[in-house]
């Protein structure tokens, strides 16, 4: 079995790469290490490893963006399995394995020997994701965080706060969209946000659908109607805890395999942290899957997750 560690040096706090390298030096099994230098490198390294044709376990050492690139490089390849060493600041997807995910996934010996499961993937206009696709005010905030991060005097949290203030207080929460999901036909009406979940967490602390499972062949979708600023501030904490069923007058839910949405102006959508913009999107359960491996002590099963309505 080949073991390939793809390290994103830019991910995580200062010193994170050195700490990971120290762990790699102690590993008992042969392994290879490569470093990304820019966008697309993690996907390219993954595709090269997959083309070799031998069984391989690929470790995305970074945040959700690094994992997303590796997912897109390994999707549909039965001889490859991937995982995520949580070197990033967010690592939202791994939160499906519980609050102790960082310790579990940094035990590289246990991780390398752990089981693997075939996980579903989300296809968003041809780009694949493993966790959550969002489109709405949350997506616009996430996109603007990247812009503010380029300001040398702004911290990561500062960038989030600035993006939040800009989009909530100045640009307005809702945008007109046409959304078709199952029997729901939302025709060119204002909506605050739309999310499509295979995983359970996004945005650093949001768990909109606590019962979502990454291997059940179902995408869990929520559409939030236009709400006032007061209602948004009152509702956002409940939404973040997966209590959407308590607000049927404000949040429409659908559990299926596909949703399409469009608007007269380009829509910002975010796929596992990756920003996309288009006038129309189709988000569906992909025909491709990806093998994901994890430590034997970790569990992503629904019964281990928080139960909506009991938080």
The 8 nearest C-alpha neighbors of each residue, nearest first, counted from 0:
[[1, 54, 55, 2, 56, 53, 29, 30],
 [0, 2, 55, 56, 54, 3, 30, 53],
 [3, 1, 30, 56, 55, 57, 31, 0],
 [2, 4, 31, 57, 30, 32, 58, 56],
 [5, 3, 58, 32, 57, 31, 6, 33],
 [6, 4, 33, 59, 60, 34, 58, 32],
 [7, 5, 60, 34, 8, 4, 33, 35],
 [6, 8, 35, 61, 9, 10, 34, 60],
 [9, 7, 10, 16, 6, 34, 35, 36],
 [10, 8, 7, 11, 61, 36, 12, 16],
 [11, 9, 87, 61, 8, 7, 86, 62],
 [12, 10, 87, 88, 86, 15, 9, 13],
 [11, 13, 15, 14, 10, 88, 87, 86],
 [12, 14, 15, 11, 16, 17, 10, 9],
 [13, 15, 17, 16, 12, 18, 11, 19],
 [16, 14, 18, 17, 13, 12, 11, 19],
 [17, 15, 19, 18, 14, 8, 20, 13],
 [16, 18, 20, 14, 19, 15, 21, 13],
 [19, 17, 15, 21, 16, 20, 14, 22],
 [18, 20, 16, 22, 21, 17, 15, 23],
 [19, 21, 23, 17, 22, 18, 16, 24],
 [20, 22, 18, 24, 19, 23, 17, 25],
 [23, 21, 19, 20, 24, 25, 18, 26],
 [24, 22, 20, 25, 26, 21, 19, 107],
 [23, 25, 21, 22, 26, 20, 27, 19],
 [26, 24, 23, 22, 27, 21, 20, 28],
 [25, 27, 23, 28, 24, 108, 22, 107],
 [26, 28, 25, 29, 108, 24, 23, 30],
 [27, 29, 26, 30, 108, 2, 111, 25],
 [30, 28, 27, 31, 2, 26, 1, 0],
 [29, 31, 2, 3, 28, 1, 32, 4],
 [30, 32, 3, 4, 2, 33, 29, 1],
 [31, 33, 4, 3, 5, 30, 34, 6],
 [34, 32, 5, 6, 4, 31, 35, 3],
 [35, 33, 6, 5, 7, 36, 8, 32],
 [36, 34, 7, 40, 37, 41, 6, 33],
 [37, 35, 34, 40, 38, 7, 8, 9],
 [36, 38, 35, 40, 39, 41, 7, 9],
 [37, 39, 40, 36, 41, 35, 42, 68],
 [38, 40, 42, 41, 43, 37, 68, 35],
 [39, 41, 43, 35, 42, 38, 37, 44],
 [42, 40, 44, 43, 39, 68, 69, 35],
 [41, 43, 68, 72, 69, 45, 39, 40],
 [44, 42, 40, 46, 45, 41, 47, 39],
 [45, 43, 47, 41, 42, 46, 40, 48],
 [44, 46, 42, 48, 72, 43, 47, 69],
 [45, 47, 72, 49, 43, 48, 44, 50],
 [46, 48, 44, 50, 45, 49, 43, 51],
 [49, 47, 45, 46, 51, 50, 44, 55],
 [48, 50, 46, 51, 47, 52, 45, 79],
 [51, 49, 47, 52, 48, 46, 53, 45],
 [50, 52, 49, 48, 53, 47, 46, 54],
 [51, 53, 50, 49, 54, 78, 48, 55],
 [52, 54, 51, 55, 78, 49, 1, 0],
 [55, 53, 78, 0, 79, 1, 52, 56],
 [56, 54, 1, 79, 0, 2, 53, 57],
 [55, 57, 80, 2, 81, 79, 1, 3],
 [56, 58, 81, 3, 4, 2, 80, 55],
 [57, 59, 4, 82, 83, 81, 60, 5],
 [60, 58, 83, 5, 66, 61, 84, 65],
 [61, 59, 84, 6, 86, 5, 58, 83],
 [62, 60, 86, 87, 10, 7, 65, 85],
 [61, 63, 87, 90, 64, 65, 86, 89],
 [62, 64, 66, 90, 65, 67, 271, 272],
 [65, 63, 67, 66, 62, 272, 68, 273],
 [66, 64, 68, 67, 61, 62, 63, 59],
 [65, 67, 63, 69, 59, 64, 68, 70],
 [68, 66, 70, 64, 65, 69, 63, 128],
 [67, 69, 42, 71, 65, 70, 66, 41],
 [68, 70, 72, 42, 66, 71, 67, 41],
 [71, 69, 67, 73, 68, 72, 74, 66],
 [70, 72, 68, 69, 74, 73, 127, 67],
 [71, 73, 42, 46, 69, 45, 70, 74],
 [72, 74, 70, 71, 76, 69, 75, 45],
 [75, 73, 289, 71, 76, 288, 70, 287],
 [74, 76, 287, 288, 289, 77, 73, 286],
 [77, 75, 74, 78, 79, 73, 289, 49],
 [76, 78, 79, 75, 290, 80, 289, 74],
 [77, 79, 54, 76, 55, 53, 80, 52],
 [80, 78, 55, 77, 76, 54, 56, 73],
 [81, 79, 290, 56, 291, 57, 292, 55],
 [82, 80, 57, 291, 56, 58, 292, 290],
 [81, 83, 58, 292, 291, 59, 57, 293],
 [82, 84, 59, 58, 85, 60, 66, 81],
 [83, 85, 60, 104, 86, 59, 105, 58],
 [86, 84, 87, 83, 61, 90, 101, 62],
 [85, 87, 61, 11, 60, 84, 62, 10],
 [88, 62, 86, 11, 61, 10, 85, 89],
 [87, 89, 11, 90, 62, 86, 10, 12],
 [88, 90, 91, 87, 203, 62, 63, 85],
 [91, 89, 62, 63, 92, 93, 85, 87],
 [90, 92, 201, 89, 200, 94, 93, 203],
 [91, 93, 94, 90, 130, 95, 200, 198],
 [94, 92, 95, 91, 96, 90, 100, 83],
 [95, 93, 96, 97, 92, 91, 98, 100],
 [94, 96, 93, 299, 97, 92, 199, 198],
 [97, 95, 299, 94, 298, 93, 100, 297],
 [96, 98, 94, 95, 99, 100, 304, 299],
 [97, 99, 100, 94, 96, 101, 95, 93],
 [100, 98, 97, 101, 102, 103, 96, 94],
 [99, 101, 103, 98, 102, 97, 96, 104],
 [102, 100, 104, 103, 99, 105, 85, 98],
 [101, 103, 105, 100, 104, 99, 106, 85],
 [104, 102, 100, 101, 105, 106, 99, 294],
 [103, 105, 101, 106, 102, 84, 100, 110],
 [104, 106, 102, 107, 103, 101, 84, 85],
 [107, 105, 104, 109, 103, 108, 110, 102],
 [106, 108, 110, 105, 109, 111, 104, 26],
 [107, 109, 111, 110, 106, 112, 26, 27],
 [110, 108, 112, 294, 107, 111, 106, 113],
 [109, 111, 294, 107, 113, 108, 293, 112],
 [110, 112, 108, 109, 113, 107, 294, 293],
 [111, 113, 109, 110, 108, 114, 294, 295],
 [112, 114, 294, 295, 110, 293, 111, 109],
 [115, 113, 292, 293, 295, 294, 112, 116],
 [116, 114, 292, 291, 290, 293, 113, 117],
 [115, 117, 291, 290, 118, 292, 114, 214],
 [116, 118, 290, 289, 291, 288, 214, 119],
 [119, 117, 214, 289, 213, 288, 116, 290],
 [120, 118, 288, 214, 213, 216, 129, 117],
 [119, 121, 129, 285, 288, 128, 284, 127],
 [120, 122, 284, 128, 285, 127, 283, 129],
 [121, 123, 127, 285, 283, 125, 282, 126],
 [124, 122, 282, 126, 125, 281, 127, 121],
 [125, 123, 281, 126, 280, 122, 282, 127],
 [124, 126, 123, 122, 127, 282, 281, 285],
 [125, 127, 123, 122, 124, 128, 71, 270],
 [128, 126, 122, 121, 71, 123, 120, 125],
 [129, 127, 121, 120, 130, 270, 271, 67],
 [128, 130, 120, 121, 197, 198, 119, 131],
 [129, 131, 198, 197, 92, 128, 271, 196],
 [132, 130, 196, 195, 271, 198, 197, 270],
 [131, 133, 270, 195, 269, 194, 271, 196],
 [134, 132, 194, 269, 268, 193, 138, 195],
 [135, 133, 268, 138, 193, 192, 267, 194],
 [136, 134, 192, 138, 137, 191, 193, 139],
 [135, 137, 139, 138, 172, 192, 191, 140],
 [138, 136, 140, 135, 139, 141, 192, 134],
 [139, 137, 141, 134, 135, 140, 136, 269],
 [138, 140, 136, 142, 141, 137, 267, 143],
 [139, 141, 137, 143, 162, 138, 142, 163],
 [142, 140, 138, 144, 139, 143, 137, 145],
 [143, 141, 139, 140, 144, 145, 138, 274],
 [142, 144, 146, 140, 145, 162, 141, 139],
 [143, 145, 141, 147, 158, 159, 146, 142],
 [146, 144, 148, 143, 147, 142, 149, 141],
 [147, 145, 143, 144, 148, 149, 142, 150],
 [146, 148, 158, 144, 149, 150, 145, 143],
 [147, 149, 145, 150, 146, 158, 144, 153],
 [150, 148, 147, 146, 151, 145, 153, 152],
 [149, 151, 148, 147, 153, 152, 146, 154],
 [150, 152, 153, 149, 148, 154, 147, 158],
 [151, 153, 150, 154, 149, 148, 157, 147],
 [154, 152, 150, 157, 151, 158, 148, 155],
 [155, 153, 157, 156, 158, 152, 148, 151],
 [156, 154, 158, 157, 148, 159, 153, 144],
 [157, 155, 159, 158, 154, 160, 153, 161],
 [156, 158, 154, 160, 155, 159, 153, 161],
 [159, 157, 147, 155, 144, 161, 156, 160],
 [158, 160, 156, 162, 144, 157, 161, 163],
 [159, 161, 163, 157, 162, 158, 164, 156],
 [160, 162, 164, 158, 163, 159, 165, 157],
 [163, 161, 159, 165, 140, 143, 160, 164],
 [162, 164, 160, 166, 161, 165, 140, 167],
 [165, 163, 161, 167, 168, 162, 166, 160],
 [164, 166, 162, 169, 163, 167, 168, 161],
 [167, 165, 170, 163, 164, 169, 168, 171],
 [168, 166, 164, 171, 172, 163, 165, 169],
 [167, 169, 164, 165, 166, 171, 170, 163],
 [168, 170, 165, 171, 166, 167, 164, 172],
 [171, 169, 166, 165, 168, 167, 172, 164],
 [172, 170, 167, 169, 166, 173, 168, 174],
 [171, 173, 167, 191, 136, 166, 170, 174],
 [174, 172, 191, 190, 189, 225, 171, 175],
 [173, 175, 189, 190, 176, 191, 172, 135],
 [176, 174, 189, 188, 187, 190, 262, 173],
 [177, 175, 187, 262, 188, 261, 189, 178],
 [176, 178, 187, 186, 261, 185, 260, 262],
 [177, 179, 260, 185, 259, 184, 176, 180],
 [180, 178, 184, 259, 258, 183, 185, 260],
 [181, 179, 258, 183, 182, 178, 257, 259],
 [180, 182, 183, 179, 253, 255, 258, 257],
 [183, 181, 180, 184, 179, 253, 185, 178],
 [182, 184, 180, 181, 179, 185, 178, 253],
 [185, 183, 179, 186, 178, 182, 180, 177],
 [184, 186, 178, 177, 183, 179, 187, 188],
 [185, 187, 177, 188, 184, 178, 176, 179],
 [188, 186, 177, 176, 175, 185, 189, 262],
 [187, 189, 175, 176, 186, 190, 185, 177],
 [190, 188, 175, 174, 225, 173, 176, 191],
 [191, 189, 224, 225, 173, 174, 192, 223],
 [192, 190, 173, 225, 223, 224, 172, 135],
 [193, 191, 135, 223, 134, 190, 136, 222],
 [194, 192, 222, 134, 221, 133, 135, 223],
 [193, 195, 133, 221, 220, 132, 134, 196],
 [196, 194, 220, 132, 131, 219, 133, 218],
 [197, 195, 131, 219, 198, 218, 130, 220],
 [196, 198, 213, 130, 218, 212, 211, 131],
 [199, 197, 130, 213, 196, 211, 212, 131],
 [198, 200, 206, 211, 209, 208, 95, 196],
 [201, 199, 206, 91, 205, 92, 198, 94],
 [202, 200, 205, 91, 203, 204, 131, 206],
 [201, 203, 204, 205, 200, 91, 141, 137],
 [204, 202, 201, 89, 91, 205, 200, 90],
 [203, 205, 202, 201, 206, 200, 239, 91],
 [204, 206, 239, 201, 200, 202, 207, 203],
 [205, 207, 200, 239, 199, 240, 241, 208],
 [206, 208, 241, 239, 238, 205, 240, 209],
 [209, 207, 241, 210, 211, 206, 199, 219],
 [208, 210, 241, 211, 307, 206, 199, 306],
 [209, 211, 208, 301, 212, 306, 307, 304],
 [212, 210, 209, 208, 199, 197, 198, 219],
 [211, 213, 214, 215, 197, 198, 210, 301],
 [214, 212, 197, 198, 118, 119, 215, 211],
 [213, 215, 118, 119, 212, 216, 117, 197],
 [216, 214, 217, 212, 213, 119, 211, 118],
 [217, 215, 214, 119, 218, 284, 256, 213],
 [218, 216, 255, 215, 256, 254, 219, 197],
 [217, 219, 255, 197, 256, 196, 254, 195],
 [220, 218, 254, 196, 195, 253, 217, 211],
 [221, 219, 195, 253, 194, 252, 254, 196],
 [220, 222, 252, 194, 193, 251, 223, 250],
 [221, 223, 193, 251, 250, 192, 252, 224],
 [224, 222, 250, 192, 191, 249, 190, 193],
 [225, 223, 190, 249, 191, 226, 250, 222],
 [224, 226, 190, 191, 189, 173, 223, 227],
 [227, 225, 230, 231, 224, 228, 191, 173],
 [228, 226, 230, 229, 231, 225, 172, 232],
 [227, 229, 231, 230, 232, 226, 172, 167],
 [228, 230, 232, 227, 231, 233, 226, 234],
 [231, 229, 233, 227, 232, 228, 234, 226],
 [230, 232, 228, 234, 233, 229, 235, 226],
 [231, 233, 229, 230, 234, 235, 228, 236],
 [234, 232, 230, 231, 235, 229, 236, 237],
 [235, 233, 231, 237, 232, 236, 230, 238],
 [234, 236, 238, 237, 232, 231, 233, 239],
 [237, 235, 239, 238, 234, 240, 233, 232],
 [238, 236, 240, 234, 239, 242, 235, 241],
 [237, 239, 235, 241, 240, 236, 207, 242],
 [238, 240, 205, 236, 206, 207, 237, 241],
 [241, 239, 237, 238, 206, 242, 207, 236],
 [240, 242, 207, 208, 307, 209, 238, 206],
 [243, 241, 237, 307, 308, 244, 240, 238],
 [242, 244, 245, 246, 241, 238, 250, 247],
 [245, 243, 246, 242, 247, 250, 241, 252],
 [244, 246, 243, 242, 247, 308, 250, 248],
 [245, 247, 248, 244, 249, 243, 250, 242],
 [248, 246, 250, 249, 244, 251, 245, 243],
 [247, 249, 246, 250, 251, 224, 245, 223],
 [250, 248, 247, 224, 246, 223, 251, 226],
 [251, 249, 223, 247, 222, 246, 248, 243],
 [250, 252, 222, 221, 247, 223, 249, 253],
 [253, 251, 221, 220, 222, 250, 254, 219],
 [252, 254, 220, 219, 255, 221, 180, 181],
 [255, 253, 219, 218, 220, 217, 252, 256],
 [256, 254, 217, 218, 257, 253, 219, 181],
 [255, 257, 284, 283, 218, 217, 254, 258],
 [258, 256, 283, 282, 255, 284, 180, 259],
 [259, 257, 180, 282, 179, 281, 283, 260],
 [260, 258, 281, 179, 280, 178, 282, 180],
 [261, 259, 178, 177, 280, 279, 179, 281],
 [260, 262, 279, 177, 278, 176, 280, 178],
 [263, 261, 176, 264, 278, 177, 175, 265],
 [262, 264, 278, 265, 261, 176, 175, 266],
 [263, 265, 262, 278, 266, 277, 261, 175],
 [266, 264, 278, 277, 276, 262, 267, 263],
 [267, 265, 277, 276, 278, 268, 264, 262],
 [266, 268, 276, 275, 134, 139, 138, 265],
 [269, 267, 134, 275, 133, 138, 274, 276],
 [268, 270, 274, 273, 133, 272, 138, 132],
 [269, 271, 132, 273, 272, 128, 131, 274],
 [272, 270, 273, 131, 130, 128, 63, 269],
 [271, 273, 270, 269, 64, 274, 63, 141],
 [272, 274, 270, 269, 271, 64, 275, 67],
 [275, 273, 269, 268, 142, 272, 270, 276],
 [274, 276, 268, 267, 269, 273, 277, 270],
 [277, 275, 267, 266, 265, 268, 274, 278],
 [278, 276, 265, 266, 279, 280, 275, 267],
 [277, 279, 265, 261, 266, 262, 264, 263],
 [280, 278, 261, 277, 260, 262, 281, 266],
 [281, 279, 260, 259, 124, 261, 282, 123],
 [280, 282, 259, 124, 123, 258, 283, 260],
 [281, 283, 123, 258, 122, 257, 259, 280],
 [284, 282, 257, 122, 256, 121, 285, 258],
 [283, 285, 121, 256, 122, 120, 257, 286],
 [284, 286, 122, 287, 121, 120, 283, 288],
 [285, 287, 284, 288, 120, 75, 119, 122],
 [288, 286, 75, 285, 74, 120, 289, 119],
 [289, 287, 119, 75, 120, 118, 74, 117],
 [288, 290, 74, 118, 117, 75, 291, 73],
 [291, 289, 117, 80, 116, 118, 115, 81],
 [290, 292, 81, 115, 116, 80, 82, 117],
 [293, 291, 115, 114, 82, 81, 113, 116],
 [292, 294, 113, 110, 114, 115, 295, 297],
 [295, 293, 110, 113, 109, 296, 297, 103],
 [294, 296, 113, 297, 114, 293, 109, 110],
 [297, 295, 294, 298, 103, 293, 109, 113],
 [296, 298, 294, 295, 96, 293, 103, 299],
 [299, 297, 96, 300, 296, 303, 97, 295],
 [298, 300, 96, 95, 301, 303, 297, 97],
 [301, 299, 302, 303, 298, 304, 212, 96],
 [300, 302, 304, 303, 210, 299, 212, 211],
 [303, 301, 304, 300, 305, 306, 299, 210],
 [302, 304, 301, 300, 305, 299, 298, 97],
 [305, 303, 301, 302, 306, 300, 209, 97],
 [304, 306, 209, 307, 303, 310, 309, 302],
 [305, 307, 309, 209, 308, 304, 210, 310],
 [308, 306, 241, 242, 309, 209, 305, 310],
 [307, 309, 242, 310, 306, 241, 245, 240],
 [310, 308, 307, 306, 305, 242, 240, 241],
 [309, 308, 307, 240, 305, 306, 242, 241]]
